[in-house]
Amino acid sequence: MNAVIGTNDYPVAERHQIDNSRMLILFRSHLEDGSIESEILGKEICLFDVDGRFLWKINPAPGSTVGYDRVYNPNSTELFDFVHLFCNDGNYFAERYNGDVFEIDLKDGTANYVFWKKS
């Protein structure tokens, strides 16, 4: 993904208004026609200011849960897309397709694995 993108560059899955000055957007990397927006795969979440200016894209900690034990492996190279955003007690979380959940730091987009969400 290029350093700067716009709010309409990819199909939008979710928009979350954060305070009155920022918008957290989850773009869709897997499209309905079966194609994949590979340049945003695994980095589908971006923050924009009130004027639609790009501030950052998510920077998730490396790794993933793999296999049936669901133990997070920071050395895993499996790449899953983010499919859902939610807020809990003022903190924002991003959920991957495989159930990995990351807490997002709204200051810079860093995201750390916190748990696996059983579907």
Protein Blocks (a to p, Z undefined) as FASTA:
>chain_A
ZZbdcfklpccfbdcdehjlbccddddfbdfkopacfklgoplbccddfkopafbdcddd
edddedjkopacfkbcbdcddfbdcdeehiacdddfkopacdddfknopacdfbdcdZZ
